[in-house]
Amino acid sequence: MIFDYETLRLIWWLFLGVLLIGFAIMGGFDLGVAMLLPFLGKNDSERRVIINSIRATWEGNHVWFVTAGGALFAAWPPAYAVAFSGFYFALLLTLFALFLRPIGFDYRSKLPSQRWRSNWDNALFVGGFVPALIFGVAFGNLLVGVPFHFDNDMRIFYEGSFWGLLNPFALLAGLVSLSMLLMHGAVYLQVKTDDVIYQRCKTIVPIFAGITLLAFGLAGIWVANLNGYHISSVIQPNAASNPLLKQVTQAPGLWLDNYQQRPLLWLIPGLAFIAGIVTSVLSKNDRPGLAFISSSLMLSSIILTAGCAMFPFLIPSSSALSSSLTVWDASASHKTLSIIFWVTVIFLPLIIIYTSWVFRVLRGKITVAHIKANDHTAY
């Protein structure tokens, strides 16, 4: 094998981050567009323009979400098991919300009734709002700590509840997620639309960018005083996965330990603030293409800020500190990581190339005039 166990574990931590960022950028803008649909579209033609901006690509964008879930299952099976035990009802709610998306896109224009179409527009809003909120709440709970433990036979025992996930810090993280995806979706609509919808997006992009940066800053201050986690025993990065063989300490401010040891990491949250401001300026100055790039950079920086703070923890345990799952003790075997590494090296570039080709083919703006000229179509 080319890479040792430690290196592969680090590579797969990076891969997981890349997939989450890929989903935030590619799936995030269509979740944002869906949330904006009932508010930016003042009549049926305008709403059809908004729907058509994402209709052809939303399914492909969710490949990133499915791939991230598959990577978590294959590379970090204990983390996958804990996540689906602790966040079961939240993930089930997300799944049911996502069910509304394909049927909403397919059935919205089957009847001319305005009430029928408005109901499906609201369903598409729910299909964007619920996942965007829950993904942020889940991230917030990772920083707070998840109440679970393993027994000596490595059986998982989750001690929390669905309502326990809705703690104040997690809800703040949910607000960060919602506002940044609304901003991202509005920027994408600037890229794809013109006239009144474009102007409305131009107005709201700075608003959501400001809310995101404010909530992100408040979350940072909160994290500085939040109980963080630290491995206090000797780390064995090449040992077999067993989370119960380590000792973990908890104290306020420990989530900033990586930033204190490596000051260059502060450039990441700093970049999030710079990218947010640049996105607002570019949007106001009618440069939506560049604004989309800076918006994507802002999303990436926010996710990386949380990831770098938590490293090497994947899912910290608030009820049994030694049961916390880390990069060094929650991975699949060396051989499994090696096999799926090469699978990823082959297929991830193909996904990126195909996605780039699709967006190149579908480039161009969608206007109300175009919709009215094609009223014989389903959309």
N, C-alpha and C positions, 0 to 999 in steps of 0.2 A: 504494500500500500504506500502511496506517495506521501500522504500526510499522517502524522501521528494523531493519537486520540485527542490530545489537547487542542491541536490546530483545527481538527475537524469540528470540535465543539464550538470553537470561536467562529469558524466559517458559517456554521449553521445558525448561530445566534445572529450573525450579519445577514444571512439569507432570510431569516424570519423577519428581521427589520425591513429589508428591502421589499418583501412581499406585503407587509403591512403598509409601508409608505406607498407602494404601487397601488394598493386598493384605495388608500385615502385620496390619492390624486385622481385615479381613473374612475373608481366607483364613487368617490366623494362628490364630484361635480354633478353626477346625475342624481344623487340623493339630494343635493342642494337645489337643483333645478326642480325636482318633484316637490320639495317643500315650498318653493316660490310660486308654483303653478297657480294656486287659487288666488294669489295676491297680486301678481304682476299681470296676469291675463284678465283684462276687464270685460272681454266678450269672447264668444266661442272661437272666432278666427284667431285672436291673439293667443288663446290657450292652445289651439292646435299648432301654432308656430312654436310655442314653448315645448310641447310634447314632441314635435318632429325634430327638435334640436337634439334629442337624446334617444329617440325611438329606435334608430338603427344600430346603436352602439351600446346600449345599457347592458344587454346580456353579456356581451364580450367583456365589458368592464368588470363584471362580477367574477370573471375567471380568476382575478387576483384574490378575491375573498375565498373562493373554493380552494385555490392553491395554497393560500396561507393556512387554512384549516387542515389541508392534507399534509403540509410540511410540519405543522405542530404535532399531528398524529404520528407521523413517521419518525421525526427526529427527536421529539420530546414527549414520548407516550405518557409518563406520569403527569406532566403538566397538562396534557390534553384531558386525561382522566379527571384531574382535580377541577379544571375549568368547567367541564361539562357536568360535574357533580355540584359544584358550588354555584355556578351561574345557570343552572338547568332551566329554571322558569324564565329567566331573563333572555336566554338564547331561544327558548321556545316562542316567547313573545316576539322576538326579532324575526324568527322564521315565519310566523303567521303574518307579520307585517309585510315581509318580503313577498309572500304569496299574493298580496294585493297588486304587486307591480305587473306581472305578466297578464293577469286577467284585466287589470285596469287599462293597459295599453291595447289589448285585443278587443275589449268589449265597449270601450267608451263611446265610440262613434257608430255603434251598430244601430242605434235608434236616434231619431232627430230630437227627441224630448230634451228640453233644457234641464229639467230636473234629473233625468237619467245621467246626463253628462256631468252635471255638477256633483252628483253623488260619486261618480268614478273619479272626478278630479280630487275630491276630498279623500277618497281611498288612496290615490297616488300620493297625496300629501302625507297620510299616515304611513305609507310604505317607505317614505323618505325620512320622516321625523323620528319614528320609533328606533330604527337601526342607528341613526346618527346619534341619538341621545344615549342609547344603551352602550354603544361602543365607547363613548366617553366615560360613562359611569363605570364600565368595567375597568378601564385604565385607572380611574381614580381609586377603585377598590384595591387594585394591585399595590398602589402606593400606601394605602391605609393598612393593608394586610388582610388576608382571607382566613376566616376561622375554620381550619381543618387540621387534622393530624393523621399520621400513619401509626398503626400498631406494629408489633414486632414481626407480623406476617405481611407487612406492607399493604394492609387493607386501608382504604381511605375512609375517614369519618369526617363528614362536613357538619359543622355545628351552628351555622348561620341560617338566615332566612332570606326570602326575596326582599322583604321590607328593610332588612338590615343593610342591603346593598345601597339603599337610597339615603346614605348618610350625607351630611353637608358637603364634605370635601368632594365626594364622588359626584354630587349634583353640580358642583362648580366645574369639575372636569367635563361633565356632560354639557354644560353651557359652552365651554371652550370648543368642544367637538361640534355642537350645533352651529355656533356663530361662524367658525372657520369654514364649514362646509357650505353654509349659506353664502358666505363671501365668495368661495370658490365657484359655486354654481352660478352666481350672478356674473362673475367675470367670464365664465364660459358662455353664458347667454349673450354677453357683449360680443364675443367672438362670432357667434352663430346667427345673431339677429340684427335687425336694423330698426330705424324709426322709433316708435314710442317705447317699445320694450327695451331697446338699447338705452334710451334716455333714462328710463326708470332704473335700470341696472346701474347706470352711471351714478345715480343718486344714492343708491343703497350700498354699493361696494365699500365706500369709506366708513359708513355706519357700522357694518358688520366687521370690518377690519378693526375699527376702534374697540368694539365690544370684545373681540377675540383677544386683542393685546391687553386690554384691561383685565379680563378674566384670567388670562395667562400669567400676567404679572401678579395678581392676587394669589393665584395658585402657587406661584414660586415663593412668595412670602410665607404662605401657609406651610409649604413643604419644608422650609427652613426651620419651622418649629414643630413639624410633625415627627412622630417616632419613626426613625429609619432603622435599617437592619445592617448588620456587619458580621462577617464570618470571623469568629475569634479563635478558631482552632486552625491547625495546619491545613492548607489547601492542597489536595492531591489531584491535579487536573487530568492525570492519566489513569486514575483508578476507576474501577467498575462503579456504575451508578448505584448509590445507596444514600439517600438524603439523611438517614439517621446516624451516620458516622461523623457528623460535624457538630460544632457548637456555634450558636448564633447569639449575638447580643443585640439589644434594642435600646435606643436612646434618641432623644430629640435632636434633629439636625443631621443624623447620619446619612440621610439620602444625598447630602451635599459633599460627602466624603470624597467621592471620585473627582469632583470639581476642585476641591481644595488640594488634592494631590497632583492633579493635572490641570493647571490654570487655563491652558489653551482650550479646554472644553467649554469655558464660558463664552467662546465665540459662537457656539451653537445657539443658545437662547438669544444672544445678541443679534445673530443673523435673523432670527424669527421676527424681532421687532423691526429691524431694518427692512426686511422683505415685506412686512405688513404695510409700512409707510410707503415704500416704493410701489406696491400694488395699488394703493389709493391714488397716488400721484399719476401713475400710468393710466389707470382707468379714467381719471378726470381729464387727462390729456389725449384721450382717444387712441390709446395704444393697447388695445385689448389682448393682442397676441403676446406682447411682452409682459402685460399684467398677469396673464395666465401662468407664464413661467415663474414670475416672482411669487404669485399665490401658491404655486406648487412647492416652491422653495420654502415658503413660510410653513406650510403643512408639514413638510419633511423635517424642518428644524424643530417644530413643536414635538413631534413624535420622537425624534432623536434625543431631545432634551430629557424626556422621561426615560427613554431606554438607557442613556448613559448614566442617569442618576441611579437607576435600579441595578445596573450590572454589578455582580454576576447573577443577581436574583431574577428568576422568572416569575414565580408566584410565592411571595413570602407568607408564612403562616403567623397569624396573630395569636393563636391559641396554644401552639406548641412550636416554639422558635426553631428547634432542630429539625422539624418536618418541612421547613421552607425548601422550596425547589430552586436549584441554581443551575447555571450553565454546566457546572462540573459534576453534578450528581443526579441529573434528571434526563439524561440523553439516552438514545438507543445505543446499541453496541457499536463498537468501532467499525465492524464490517458493514452494518446497516447504514451508518452515516456515510461510509465510503461509497456504497452502491448508489444511494439516492443523491449523493453529491454529483456523480457523473451524469445521472439522469437529469438533474437540474441544469448542469452546465450545457447539456445538449438542447433541452426543451425550453428553458427560460428565454434564451435569445430568439428562438422561433416565435414565442408568444409576443415578444417585444417587436420583432420585425413585422409580424402579421398585423398587430395592433396599429403600428405606424402606417402600414399600407392602407388599412381600412380608413383611418382618419384622413389620409392623403386623398383617397378616392372620394370621400364624402365631404371634402373641404368646401367652403362657400357658405354664404348666408341664406337663411330661410326668412322670407318676408310674408306679411299678410297678403300682399298682392299675389305672391306665388301660391299661397294657400287657396285664395279665391279663384285663381285661374285653373286650379286642379280640384274643383269641388266634386268631381265624379269619383275621386279616390276615397278610400275608407277614412283617411285622416284629413 
